[in-house]
Amino acid sequence: MDNNFFKNLEKKTGVNMKDVLELAGSLQNANFKDEKTVRNVIKRVSQIANKPVSKDMEDKIVKSIVADGKQLDFNTISQMMNKK
């Protein structure tokens, strides 16, 4: 992708695109049926987005992904975080 594209995205969102790309790479072979893995992903996304996730919200997201079989993607997590 174009380097200017990432720079513009970083300016608008305040999110470091290098961090996002590293996270995306680490998710490719992750086991999303493993609770510990899912919790680590939630914490990492929370850090990258600079948006804290309460223990209760983390538990709901984990249950939704691990127990209910929801697909894990940034959109799913973002929607859950914004439903406060």
Secondary structure, DSSP 8 states (H G I E B T S, - for coil): --HHHHHHHHHHH---HHHHHHHHHHHTT--TT-HHHHHHHHHHHHHHHT----HHHHHHHHIIIIIS-----HHHHHHHHTT-
